[in-house]
């Protein structure tokens, strides 16, 4: 059973005290009764009495609100849709609900970062480090320029710079189209496909066996070709051992 609000009980008590203070004549009683009924509805007074009786144990707790009609009959009324607050307001406070229960909140972490500043800052620091290393290396290592080239005389052996010696070594084994285009193109294409084949998000080396193996094979393949072209090729770019005829390689 819905309890009567406290402010209605106070209004009912004030109305009873006011009617008791009037003279005991019929006209006075009727005026007080009519004044009390005009201010407080009869069904609210009956509900208040029923609530007090339920608390005292004189009436069952589930007795509904009643209303006294003019002929003395008592009719059961359905409870009002909502109890009025102070001043007759009927607004109610909404229950505070967490946002996750009423809207789709994406709380899962995303394994993506912005290019700036995360990537570009790391690349800039790496560029500064390599610049400082090259500067310090050039101070302590003597690397003078060679004499002017004589176009009437070709050096023997004629070797490309070390970073192209891998391609020059491939030219001794395959056709220029295969050594200069096919094999390097296939290697670059495999490196481009590597991130799409291996989608492992882990940063631990033990979890990235495919990526590490692919990069190791690529580096070792190119490093072996550069080492052979640098130290194991003599006059005429023929294969030789460096401990027999010396090293035919200049920085």
C-alpha positions in Angstrom: 0.0 0.0 0.0 1.3 3.5 -0.9 1.8 5.6 2.2 0.4 9.2 2.3 3.1 11.9 2.0 4.0 13.6 5.2 2.9 17.1 3.9 -0.6 15.8 3.3 -0.8 14.4 6.8 0.3 17.8 8.2 -2.4 19.5 6.1 -5.0 17.1 7.4 -4.0 17.6 11.0 -4.1 21.4 10.6 -7.6 21.2 9.0 -8.8 19.1 12.0 -7.4 21.5 14.5 -9.0 24.4 12.7 -12.4 22.7 12.5 -12.2 21.8 16.3 -11.6 25.5 17.2 -14.9 26.5 15.6 -18.2 27.0 17.6 -20.3 23.8 18.2 -23.3 24.9 16.2 -24.6 23.1 13.1 -23.8 26.0 10.8 -20.2 26.2 12.1 -19.7 22.4 11.8 -21.0 22.3 8.3 -18.8 25.3 7.3 -15.7 23.6 8.9 -16.5 20.3 7.3 -17.1 21.9 3.9 -13.9 24.0 4.3 -11.9 20.9 5.3 -13.3 18.8 2.4 -12.6 21.6 0.0 -8.9 21.7 1.0 -8.2 17.9 1.5 -9.9 15.3 -0.6 -11.8 12.7 1.3 -10.0 9.7 -0.2 -6.7 11.1 1.0 -8.0 11.4 4.6 -9.3 7.8 4.4 -6.0 6.6 3.1 -4.2 8.3 6.0 -6.5 6.6 8.5 -6.1 3.3 6.8 -2.3 3.7 6.9 -2.3 4.5 10.6 -4.5 1.6 11.4 -2.3 -0.7 9.4 0.8 0.4 11.4 -1.1 -0.1 14.7 -2.2 -3.6 13.6 -5.9 -2.8 13.7 -6.4 -3.3 9.9 -4.7 -5.6 7.3 -1.7 -4.0 5.6 -3.1 -4.7 2.1 -6.3 -2.7 2.5 -6.7 -0.3 -0.4 -7.7 3.3 -0.3 -11.4 4.1 0.3 -13.6 7.0 -0.4 -16.7 8.0 1.6 -19.5 9.0 -0.7 -22.4 11.4 0.2 -24.8 8.5 1.0 -22.4 6.8 3.5 -21.3 4.0 1.1 -17.6 3.2 1.0 -16.1 2.4 -2.4 -12.6 1.1 -3.0 -10.5 3.4 -5.2 -7.5 2.4 -7.3 -4.2 4.0 -6.1 -3.3 7.3 -7.9 -0.8 7.1 -10.7 1.8 9.0 -8.6 2.0 10.7 -5.3 2.3 14.5 -5.5 5.3 16.2 -4.0 5.6 19.5 -2.2 3.6 22.2 -3.9 1.6 19.7 -6.0 4.5 18.8 -8.3 4.5 15.3 -9.8 8.0 15.1 -11.3 10.1 12.2 -10.4 13.9 11.8 -10.4 15.3 9.4 -13.0 17.5 6.6 -11.8 21.2 7.2 -12.6 22.3 4.6 -15.0 25.8 3.8 -16.3 26.4 4.9 -19.9 27.6 1.4 -20.8 24.1 -0.1 -20.3 22.2 2.4 -22.5 24.7 3.2 -25.3 27.4 1.4 -27.2 30.7 2.4 -25.6 33.8 1.2 -27.3 36.2 0.5 -24.5 38.5 -1.9 -26.3 42.0 -0.7 -26.9 43.0 -0.1 -30.5 46.5 -1.2 -31.6 47.0 1.9 -33.8 49.0 5.1 -33.1 49.3 8.4 -34.9 52.2 9.0 -37.3 52.8 12.2 -35.4 54.3 12.2 -32.9 54.9 8.5 -32.2 56.6 7.5 -35.5 58.1 10.8 -36.7 59.8 11.5 -33.3 61.4 8.1 -33.3 62.6 8.5 -36.9 64.0 12.0 -36.2 65.9 10.7 -33.1 67.3 7.9 -35.2 68.4 10.3 -38.0 70.1 12.5 -35.4 72.0 9.5 -34.0 73.1 8.3 -37.4 74.3 11.9 -38.3 76.3 12.1 -35.1 77.8 8.6 -35.6 78.8 9.5 -39.2 80.4 12.8 -38.1 82.4 11.1 -35.3 83.4 8.2 -37.6 84.7 10.6 -40.3 86.9 12.4 -37.7 88.8 9.2 -36.6 88.8 7.3 -39.9 91.0 8.6 -42.7 89.2 8.1 -46.0 91.0 10.3 -48.6 89.7 10.7 -52.1 91.4 8.7 -54.9 93.2 10.2 -57.8 91.2 11.5 -60.8 89.9 8.7 -62.9 91.6 8.0 -66.2 89.0 7.2 -68.9 91.8 5.6 -71.0 92.6 3.0 -68.3 90.1 0.9 -66.5 91.1 -0.3 -63.0 91.3 -4.1 -62.6 89.3 -5.3 -60.8 86.6 -2.7 -61.4 84.2 -2.9 -58.5 81.1 -1.0 -57.7 80.6 0.6 -54.3 80.0 -1.9 -51.5 76.3 -1.3 -51.4 76.0 -2.3 -55.1 78.5 -5.2 -54.9 75.6 -7.6 -54.2 74.1 -6.8 -57.6 77.4 -7.0 -59.3 77.9 -10.4 -57.8 74.6 -11.6 -59.1 75.6 -10.4 -62.6 78.3 -13.0 -62.5 75.8 -15.8 -61.9 72.6 -14.8 -63.9 71.4 -12.9 -66.9 71.3 -9.1 -66.3 67.5 -9.1 -66.5 67.3 -11.8 -63.8 70.1 -10.4 -61.6 69.1 -6.7 -61.9 65.3 -6.8 -62.0 63.7 -10.2 -61.2 65.6 -11.2 -58.0 65.6 -7.8 -56.4 62.0 -7.2 -57.4 60.9 -10.5 -55.8 62.8 -9.7 -52.6 61.2 -6.3 -52.3 57.8 -7.7 -53.1 58.1 -10.3 -50.3 59.1 -7.7 -47.8 56.1 -5.6 -48.8 53.7 -8.5 -48.3 55.3 -9.5 -44.9 53.1 -7.2 -42.7 49.9 -8.5 -44.4 50.9 -12.1 -44.0 52.1 -11.9 -40.4 49.5 -10.0 -38.4 50.9 -10.8 -35.0 50.6 -7.6 -32.9 53.2 -8.7 -30.4 56.4 -6.8 -30.0 58.4 -9.7 -28.5 61.0 -11.3 -30.8 60.0 -14.8 -29.6 56.4 -14.2 -30.9 57.5 -12.9 -34.3 59.3 -15.9 -35.7 58.0 -15.4 -39.3 59.0 -11.8 -39.5 62.4 -12.3 -37.9 63.1 -15.3 -40.1 62.2 -13.5 -43.3 64.3 -10.4 -42.5 67.3 -12.6 -41.4 67.2 -14.5 -44.7 67.1 -11.2 -46.6 70.0 -9.7 -44.7 72.1 -12.8 -44.8 71.5 -13.3 -48.5 72.6 -9.7 -49.3 75.4 -9.7 -46.8 77.0 -12.9 -48.2 76.9 -11.4 -51.8 78.6 -8.2 -50.6 81.3 -10.0 -48.6 82.1 -12.3 -51.6 82.3 -9.3 -54.0 84.4 -7.3 -51.6 87.0 -9.8 -50.4 86.8 -12.8 -52.7 87.0 -11.2 -56.1 90.4 -10.4 -57.7 91.6 -9.2 -61.1 89.1 -9.7 -63.8 86.5 -10.1 -61.0 87.6 -13.7 -60.7 87.1 -15.7 -57.5 90.1 -15.8 -55.3 91.0 -16.2 -51.6 92.1 -13.0 -49.8 95.0 -14.8 -48.0 96.6 -15.8 -51.3 96.5 -12.7 -53.5 95.4 -10.0 -51.1 92.3 -8.0 -50.8 91.2 -6.0 -53.8 88.8 -3.7 -52.2 89.1 0.0 -51.2 86.7 2.0 -49.0 
